[in-house]
Amino acid sequence: MNDIKNLGALGFEFPSPLYLLGSLLFGLVGYVAFRRGRKAQRPELTWTGVALMIYPYVVSQTWLLWLTGAILCVWLYAKWE
């Protein structure tokens, strides 16, 4: 337990469980969209899938992760067919 406190004192922060759940969920949705887009040769699905898989590495706030993921999923749903 002291190791976690020591890491916190050094500036390391562990993500919340909601952040981990969101990054896993949106990563899986992105992977499915990427595979479907490549198979159907539809670049809008492919690139939206890539965006869903990569953006959790850029976003550090949980609310922004869920908001961006929801917007990308709505875009994906509109383009799916």
Phi and psi restraints in degrees (range 20) as a CNS / XPLOR table:
assign (resid 1 and name C) (resid 2 and name N)
       (resid 2 and name CA) (resid 2 and name C) 1.0 -67.3 20.0 2
assign (resid 2 and name N) (resid 2 and name CA)
       (resid 2 and name C) (resid 3 and name N) 1.0 -29.9 20.0 2
assign (resid 2 and name C) (resid 3 and name N)
       (resid 3 and name CA) (resid 3 and name C) 1.0 -62.9 20.0 2
assign (resid 3 and name N) (resid 3 and name CA)
       (resid 3 and name C) (resid 4 and name N) 1.0 -38.9 20.0 2
assign (resid 3 and name C) (resid 4 and name N)
       (resid 4 and name CA) (resid 4 and name C) 1.0 -66.3 20.0 2
assign (resid 4 and name N) (resid 4 and name CA)
       (resid 4 and name C) (resid 5 and name N) 1.0 -40.8 20.0 2
assign (resid 4 and name C) (resid 5 and name N)
       (resid 5 and name CA) (resid 5 and name C) 1.0 -65.2 20.0 2
assign (resid 5 and name N) (resid 5 and name CA)
       (resid 5 and name C) (resid 6 and name N) 1.0 -38.6 20.0 2
assign (resid 5 and name C) (resid 6 and name N)
       (resid 6 and name CA) (resid 6 and name C) 1.0 -65.4 20.0 2
assign (resid 6 and name N) (resid 6 and name CA)
       (resid 6 and name C) (resid 7 and name N) 1.0 -40.4 20.0 2
assign (resid 6 and name C) (resid 7 and name N)
       (resid 7 and name CA) (resid 7 and name C) 1.0 -65.4 20.0 2
assign (resid 7 and name N) (resid 7 and name CA)
       (resid 7 and name C) (resid 8 and name N) 1.0 -38.0 20.0 2
assign (resid 7 and name C) (resid 8 and name N)
       (resid 8 and name CA) (resid 8 and name C) 1.0 -63.1 20.0 2
assign (resid 8 and name N) (resid 8 and name CA)
       (resid 8 and name C) (resid 9 and name N) 1.0 -36.4 20.0 2
assign (resid 8 and name C) (resid 9 and name N)
       (resid 9 and name CA) (resid 9 and name C) 1.0 -69.0 20.0 2
assign (resid 9 and name N) (resid 9 and name CA)
       (resid 9 and name C) (resid 10 and name N) 1.0 -26.1 20.0 2
assign (resid 9 and name C) (resid 10 and name N)
       (resid 10 and name CA) (resid 10 and name C) 1.0 -83.5 20.0 2
assign (resid 10 and name N) (resid 10 and name CA)
       (resid 10 and name C) (resid 11 and name N) 1.0 -6.9 20.0 2
assign (resid 10 and name C) (resid 11 and name N)
       (resid 11 and name CA) (resid 11 and name C) 1.0 105.0 20.0 2
assign (resid 11 and name N) (resid 11 and name CA)
       (resid 11 and name C) (resid 12 and name N) 1.0 1.5 20.0 2
assign (resid 11 and name C) (resid 12 and name N)
       (resid 12 and name CA) (resid 12 and name C) 1.0 -83.2 20.0 2
assign (resid 12 and name N) (resid 12 and name CA)
       (resid 12 and name C) (resid 13 and name N) 1.0 134.4 20.0 2
assign (resid 12 and name C) (resid 13 and name N)
       (resid 13 and name CA) (resid 13 and name C) 1.0 -126.0 20.0 2
assign (resid 13 and name N) (resid 13 and name CA)
       (resid 13 and name C) (resid 14 and name N) 1.0 136.6 20.0 2
assign (resid 13 and name C) (resid 14 and name N)
       (resid 14 and name CA) (resid 14 and name C) 1.0 -87.6 20.0 2
assign (resid 14 and name N) (resid 14 and name CA)
       (resid 14 and name C) (resid 15 and name N) 1.0 141.1 20.0 2
assign (resid 14 and name C) (resid 15 and name N)
       (resid 15 and name CA) (resid 15 and name C) 1.0 -69.4 20.0 2
assign (resid 15 and name N) (resid 15 and name CA)
       (resid 15 and name C) (resid 16 and name N) 1.0 155.4 20.0 2
assign (resid 15 and name C) (resid 16 and name N)
       (resid 16 and name CA) (resid 16 and name C) 1.0 -74.2 20.0 2
assign (resid 16 and name N) (resid 16 and name CA)
       (resid 16 and name C) (resid 17 and name N) 1.0 160.6 20.0 2
assign (resid 16 and name C) (resid 17 and name N)
       (resid 17 and name CA) (resid 17 and name C) 1.0 -60.4 20.0 2
assign (resid 17 and name N) (resid 17 and name CA)
       (resid 17 and name C) (resid 18 and name N) 1.0 -33.9 20.0 2
assign (resid 17 and name C) (resid 18 and name N)
       (resid 18 and name CA) (resid 18 and name C) 1.0 -66.2 20.0 2
assign (resid 18 and name N) (resid 18 and name CA)
       (resid 18 and name C) (resid 19 and name N) 1.0 -36.2 20.0 2
assign (resid 18 and name C) (resid 19 and name N)
       (resid 19 and name CA) (resid 19 and name C) 1.0 -65.3 20.0 2
assign (resid 19 and name N) (resid 19 and name CA)
       (resid 19 and name C) (resid 20 and name N) 1.0 -45.3 20.0 2
assign (resid 19 and name C) (resid 20 and name N)
       (resid 20 and name CA) (resid 20 and name C) 1.0 -63.4 20.0 2
assign (resid 20 and name N) (resid 20 and name CA)
       (resid 20 and name C) (resid 21 and name N) 1.0 -41.1 20.0 2
assign (resid 20 and name C) (resid 21 and name N)
       (resid 21 and name CA) (resid 21 and name C) 1.0 -63.6 20.0 2
assign (resid 21 and name N) (resid 21 and name CA)
       (resid 21 and name C) (resid 22 and name N) 1.0 -44.1 20.0 2
assign (resid 21 and name C) (resid 22 and name N)
       (resid 22 and name CA) (resid 22 and name C) 1.0 -64.6 20.0 2
assign (resid 22 and name N) (resid 22 and name CA)
       (resid 22 and name C) (resid 23 and name N) 1.0 -43.1 20.0 2
assign (resid 22 and name C) (resid 23 and name N)
       (resid 23 and name CA) (resid 23 and name C) 1.0 -67.0 20.0 2
assign (resid 23 and name N) (resid 23 and name CA)
       (resid 23 and name C) (resid 24 and name N) 1.0 -36.3 20.0 2
assign (resid 23 and name C) (resid 24 and name N)
       (resid 24 and name CA) (resid 24 and name C) 1.0 -68.0 20.0 2
assign (resid 24 and name N) (resid 24 and name CA)
       (resid 24 and name C) (resid 25 and name N) 1.0 -45.9 20.0 2
assign (resid 24 and name C) (resid 25 and name N)
       (resid 25 and name CA) (resid 25 and name C) 1.0 -62.2 20.0 2
assign (resid 25 and name N) (resid 25 and name CA)
       (resid 25 and name C) (resid 26 and name N) 1.0 -50.5 20.0 2
assign (resid 25 and name C) (resid 26 and name N)
       (resid 26 and name CA) (resid 26 and name C) 1.0 -70.0 20.0 2
assign (resid 26 and name N) (resid 26 and name CA)
       (resid 26 and name C) (resid 27 and name N) 1.0 -29.9 20.0 2
assign (resid 26 and name C) (resid 27 and name N)
       (resid 27 and name CA) (resid 27 and name C) 1.0 -66.0 20.0 2
assign (resid 27 and name N) (resid 27 and name CA)
       (resid 27 and name C) (resid 28 and name N) 1.0 -41.3 20.0 2
assign (resid 27 and name C) (resid 28 and name N)
       (resid 28 and name CA) (resid 28 and name C) 1.0 -66.9 20.0 2
assign (resid 28 and name N) (resid 28 and name CA)
       (resid 28 and name C) (resid 29 and name N) 1.0 -43.4 20.0 2
assign (resid 28 and name C) (resid 29 and name N)
       (resid 29 and name CA) (resid 29 and name C) 1.0 -61.8 20.0 2
assign (resid 29 and name N) (resid 29 and name CA)
       (resid 29 and name C) (resid 30 and name N) 1.0 -40.9 20.0 2
assign (resid 29 and name C) (resid 30 and name N)
       (resid 30 and name CA) (resid 30 and name C) 1.0 -64.1 20.0 2
assign (resid 30 and name N) (resid 30 and name CA)
       (resid 30 and name C) (resid 31 and name N) 1.0 -38.7 20.0 2
assign (resid 30 and name C) (resid 31 and name N)
       (resid 31 and name CA) (resid 31 and name C) 1.0 -64.8 20.0 2
assign (resid 31 and name N) (resid 31 and name CA)
       (resid 31 and name C) (resid 32 and name N) 1.0 -43.2 20.0 2
assign (resid 31 and name C) (resid 32 and name N)
       (resid 32 and name CA) (resid 32 and name C) 1.0 -63.4 20.0 2
assign (resid 32 and name N) (resid 32 and name CA)
       (resid 32 and name C) (resid 33 and name N) 1.0 -43.4 20.0 2
assign (resid 32 and name C) (resid 33 and name N)
       (resid 33 and name CA) (resid 33 and name C) 1.0 -65.3 20.0 2
assign (resid 33 and name N) (resid 33 and name CA)
       (resid 33 and name C) (resid 34 and name N) 1.0 -39.7 20.0 2
assign (resid 33 and name C) (resid 34 and name N)
       (resid 34 and name CA) (resid 34 and name C) 1.0 -61.9 20.0 2
assign (resid 34 and name N) (resid 34 and name CA)
       (resid 34 and name C) (resid 35 and name N) 1.0 -47.7 20.0 2
assign (resid 34 and name C) (resid 35 and name N)
       (resid 35 and name CA) (resid 35 and name C) 1.0 -63.3 20.0 2
assign (resid 35 and name N) (resid 35 and name CA)
       (resid 35 and name C) (resid 36 and name N) 1.0 -43.8 20.0 2
assign (resid 35 and name C) (resid 36 and name N)
       (resid 36 and name CA) (resid 36 and name C) 1.0 -64.8 20.0 2
assign (resid 36 and name N) (resid 36 and name CA)
       (resid 36 and name C) (resid 37 and name N) 1.0 -40.7 20.0 2
assign (resid 36 and name C) (resid 37 and name N)
       (resid 37 and name CA) (resid 37 and name C) 1.0 -65.9 20.0 2
assign (resid 37 and name N) (resid 37 and name CA)
       (resid 37 and name C) (resid 38 and name N) 1.0 -39.9 20.0 2
assign (resid 37 and name C) (resid 38 and name N)
       (resid 38 and name CA) (resid 38 and name C) 1.0 -69.6 20.0 2
assign (resid 38 and name N) (resid 38 and name CA)
       (resid 38 and name C) (resid 39 and name N) 1.0 -39.0 20.0 2
assign (resid 38 and name C) (resid 39 and name N)
       (resid 39 and name CA) (resid 39 and name C) 1.0 -67.2 20.0 2
assign (resid 39 and name N) (resid 39 and name CA)
       (resid 39 and name C) (resid 40 and name N) 1.0 -39.8 20.0 2
assign (resid 39 and name C) (resid 40 and name N)
       (resid 40 and name CA) (resid 40 and name C) 1.0 -89.8 20.0 2
assign (resid 40 and name N) (resid 40 and name CA)
       (resid 40 and name C) (resid 41 and name N) 1.0 -0.6 20.0 2
assign (resid 40 and name C) (resid 41 and name N)
       (resid 41 and name CA) (resid 41 and name C) 1.0 54.8 20.0 2
assign (resid 41 and name N) (resid 41 and name CA)
       (resid 41 and name C) (resid 42 and name N) 1.0 50.3 20.0 2
assign (resid 41 and name C) (resid 42 and name N)
       (resid 42 and name CA) (resid 42 and name C) 1.0 -118.9 20.0 2
assign (resid 42 and name N) (resid 42 and name CA)
       (resid 42 and name C) (resid 43 and name N) 1.0 102.5 20.0 2
assign (resid 42 and name C) (resid 43 and name N)
       (resid 43 and name CA) (resid 43 and name C) 1.0 -63.1 20.0 2
assign (resid 43 and name N) (resid 43 and name CA)
       (resid 43 and name C) (resid 44 and name N) 1.0 -29.7 20.0 2
assign (resid 43 and name C) (resid 44 and name N)
       (resid 44 and name CA) (resid 44 and name C) 1.0 -66.7 20.0 2
assign (resid 44 and name N) (resid 44 and name CA)
       (resid 44 and name C) (resid 45 and name N) 1.0 -34.5 20.0 2
assign (resid 44 and name C) (resid 45 and name N)
       (resid 45 and name CA) (resid 45 and name C) 1.0 -72.1 20.0 2
assign (resid 45 and name N) (resid 45 and name CA)
       (resid 45 and name C) (resid 46 and name N) 1.0 -41.5 20.0 2
assign (resid 45 and name C) (resid 46 and name N)
       (resid 46 and name CA) (resid 46 and name C) 1.0 -61.3 20.0 2
assign (resid 46 and name N) (resid 46 and name CA)
       (resid 46 and name C) (resid 47 and name N) 1.0 -48.7 20.0 2
assign (resid 46 and name C) (resid 47 and name N)
       (resid 47 and name CA) (resid 47 and name C) 1.0 -73.8 20.0 2
assign (resid 47 and name N) (resid 47 and name CA)
       (resid 47 and name C) (resid 48 and name N) 1.0 -29.7 20.0 2
assign (resid 47 and name C) (resid 48 and name N)
       (resid 48 and name CA) (resid 48 and name C) 1.0 -67.9 20.0 2
assign (resid 48 and name N) (resid 48 and name CA)
       (resid 48 and name C) (resid 49 and name N) 1.0 -38.5 20.0 2
assign (resid 48 and name C) (resid 49 and name N)
       (resid 49 and name CA) (resid 49 and name C) 1.0 -62.2 20.0 2
assign (resid 49 and name N) (resid 49 and name CA)
       (resid 49 and name C) (resid 50 and name N) 1.0 -41.7 20.0 2
assign (resid 49 and name C) (resid 50 and name N)
       (resid 50 and name CA) (resid 50 and name C) 1.0 -62.9 20.0 2
assign (resid 50 and name N) (resid 50 and name CA)
       (resid 50 and name C) (resid 51 and name N) 1.0 -42.9 20.0 2
assign (resid 50 and name C) (resid 51 and name N)
       (resid 51 and name CA) (resid 51 and name C) 1.0 -62.3 20.0 2
assign (resid 51 and name N) (resid 51 and name CA)
       (resid 51 and name C) (resid 52 and name N) 1.0 -41.3 20.0 2
assign (resid 51 and name C) (resid 52 and name N)
       (resid 52 and name CA) (resid 52 and name C) 1.0 -65.7 20.0 2
assign (resid 52 and name N) (resid 52 and name CA)
       (resid 52 and name C) (resid 53 and name N) 1.0 -31.9 20.0 2
assign (resid 52 and name C) (resid 53 and name N)
       (resid 53 and name CA) (resid 53 and name C) 1.0 -79.4 20.0 2
assign (resid 53 and name N) (resid 53 and name CA)
       (resid 53 and name C) (resid 54 and name N) 1.0 -29.5 20.0 2
assign (resid 53 and name C) (resid 54 and name N)
       (resid 54 and name CA) (resid 54 and name C) 1.0 -95.8 20.0 2
assign (resid 54 and name N) (resid 54 and name CA)
       (resid 54 and name C) (resid 55 and name N) 1.0 -33.5 20.0 2
assign (resid 54 and name C) (resid 55 and name N)
       (resid 55 and name CA) (resid 55 and name C) 1.0 -62.2 20.0 2
assign (resid 55 and name N) (resid 55 and name CA)
       (resid 55 and name C) (resid 56 and name N) 1.0 -26.4 20.0 2
assign (resid 55 and name C) (resid 56 and name N)
       (resid 56 and name CA) (resid 56 and name C) 1.0 -61.9 20.0 2
assign (resid 56 and name N) (resid 56 and name CA)
       (resid 56 and name C) (resid 57 and name N) 1.0 -20.8 20.0 2
assign (resid 56 and name C) (resid 57 and name N)
       (resid 57 and name CA) (resid 57 and name C) 1.0 -74.8 20.0 2
assign (resid 57 and name N) (resid 57 and name CA)
       (resid 57 and name C) (resid 58 and name N) 1.0 -19.6 20.0 2
assign (resid 57 and name C) (resid 58 and name N)
       (resid 58 and name CA) (resid 58 and name C) 1.0 -96.7 20.0 2
assign (resid 58 and name N) (resid 58 and name CA)
       (resid 58 and name C) (resid 59 and name N) 1.0 -34.7 20.0 2
assign (resid 58 and name C) (resid 59 and name N)
       (resid 59 and name CA) (resid 59 and name C) 1.0 -89.8 20.0 2
assign (resid 59 and name N) (resid 59 and name CA)
       (resid 59 and name C) (resid 60 and name N) 1.0 132.6 20.0 2
assign (resid 59 and name C) (resid 60 and name N)
       (resid 60 and name CA) (resid 60 and name C) 1.0 -112.2 20.0 2
assign (resid 60 and name N) (resid 60 and name CA)
       (resid 60 and name C) (resid 61 and name N) 1.0 -9.7 20.0 2
assign (resid 60 and name C) (resid 61 and name N)
       (resid 61 and name CA) (resid 61 and name C) 1.0 -101.7 20.0 2
assign (resid 61 and name N) (resid 61 and name CA)
       (resid 61 and name C) (resid 62 and name N) 1.0 138.4 20.0 2
assign (resid 61 and name C) (resid 62 and name N)
       (resid 62 and name CA) (resid 62 and name C) 1.0 -64.4 20.0 2
assign (resid 62 and name N) (resid 62 and name CA)
       (resid 62 and name C) (resid 63 and name N) 1.0 -44.3 20.0 2
assign (resid 62 and name C) (resid 63 and name N)
       (resid 63 and name CA) (resid 63 and name C) 1.0 -64.8 20.0 2
assign (resid 63 and name N) (resid 63 and name CA)
       (resid 63 and name C) (resid 64 and name N) 1.0 -35.8 20.0 2
assign (resid 63 and name C) (resid 64 and name N)
       (resid 64 and name CA) (resid 64 and name C) 1.0 -71.7 20.0 2
assign (resid 64 and name N) (resid 64 and name CA)
       (resid 64 and name C) (resid 65 and name N) 1.0 -34.4 20.0 2
assign (resid 64 and name C) (resid 65 and name N)
       (resid 65 and name CA) (resid 65 and name C) 1.0 -61.3 20.0 2
assign (resid 65 and name N) (resid 65 and name CA)
       (resid 65 and name C) (resid 66 and name N) 1.0 -48.0 20.0 2
assign (resid 65 and name C) (resid 66 and name N)
       (resid 66 and name CA) (resid 66 and name C) 1.0 -69.6 20.0 2
assign (resid 66 and name N) (resid 66 and name CA)
       (resid 66 and name C) (resid 67 and name N) 1.0 -38.0 20.0 2
assign (resid 66 and name C) (resid 67 and name N)
       (resid 67 and name CA) (resid 67 and name C) 1.0 -65.6 20.0 2
assign (resid 67 and name N) (resid 67 and name CA)
       (resid 67 and name C) (resid 68 and name N) 1.0 -48.0 20.0 2
assign (resid 67 and name C) (resid 68 and name N)
       (resid 68 and name CA) (resid 68 and name C) 1.0 -64.3 20.0 2
assign (resid 68 and name N) (resid 68 and name CA)
       (resid 68 and name C) (resid 69 and name N) 1.0 -41.8 20.0 2
assign (resid 68 and name C) (resid 69 and name N)
       (resid 69 and name CA) (resid 69 and name C) 1.0 -63.5 20.0 2
assign (resid 69 and name N) (resid 69 and name CA)
       (resid 69 and name C) (resid 70 and name N) 1.0 -40.3 20.0 2
assign (resid 69 and name C) (resid 70 and name N)
       (resid 70 and name CA) (resid 70 and name C) 1.0 -65.3 20.0 2
assign (resid 70 and name N) (resid 70 and name CA)
       (resid 70 and name C) (resid 71 and name N) 1.0 -41.4 20.0 2
assign (resid 70 and name C) (resid 71 and name N)
       (resid 71 and name CA) (resid 71 and name C) 1.0 -64.4 20.0 2
assign (resid 71 and name N) (resid 71 and name CA)
       (resid 71 and name C) (resid 72 and name N) 1.0 -43.9 20.0 2
assign (resid 71 and name C) (resid 72 and name N)
       (resid 72 and name CA) (resid 72 and name C) 1.0 -66.0 20.0 2
assign (resid 72 and name N) (resid 72 and name CA)
       (resid 72 and name C) (resid 73 and name N) 1.0 -35.4 20.0 2
assign (resid 72 and name C) (resid 73 and name N)
       (resid 73 and name CA) (resid 73 and name C) 1.0 -69.2 20.0 2
assign (resid 73 and name N) (resid 73 and name CA)
       (resid 73 and name C) (resid 74 and name N) 1.0 -36.8 20.0 2
assign (resid 73 and name C) (resid 74 and name N)
       (resid 74 and name CA) (resid 74 and name C) 1.0 -64.9 20.0 2
assign (resid 74 and name N) (resid 74 and name CA)
       (resid 74 and name C) (resid 75 and name N) 1.0 -42.7 20.0 2
assign (resid 74 and name C) (resid 75 and name N)
       (resid 75 and name CA) (resid 75 and name C) 1.0 -59.8 20.0 2
assign (resid 75 and name N) (resid 75 and name CA)
       (resid 75 and name C) (resid 76 and name N) 1.0 -43.6 20.0 2
assign (resid 75 and name C) (resid 76 and name N)
       (resid 76 and name CA) (resid 76 and name C) 1.0 -64.0 20.0 2
assign (resid 76 and name N) (resid 76 and name CA)
       (resid 76 and name C) (resid 77 and name N) 1.0 -42.2 20.0 2
assign (resid 76 and name C) (resid 77 and name N)
       (resid 77 and name CA) (resid 77 and name C) 1.0 -63.8 20.0 2
assign (resid 77 and name N) (resid 77 and name CA)
       (resid 77 and name C) (resid 78 and name N) 1.0 -38.1 20.0 2
assign (resid 77 and name C) (resid 78 and name N)
       (resid 78 and name CA) (resid 78 and name C) 1.0 -68.3 20.0 2
assign (resid 78 and name N) (resid 78 and name CA)
       (resid 78 and name C) (resid 79 and name N) 1.0 -31.3 20.0 2
assign (resid 78 and name C) (resid 79 and name N)
       (resid 79 and name CA) (resid 79 and name C) 1.0 -92.6 20.0 2
assign (resid 79 and name N) (resid 79 and name CA)
       (resid 79 and name C) (resid 80 and name N) 1.0 -10.2 20.0 2
assign (resid 79 and name C) (resid 80 and name N)
       (resid 80 and name CA) (resid 80 and name C) 1.0 -64.7 20.0 2
assign (resid 80 and name N) (resid 80 and name CA)
       (resid 80 and name C) (resid 81 and name N) 1.0 -41.6 20.0 2
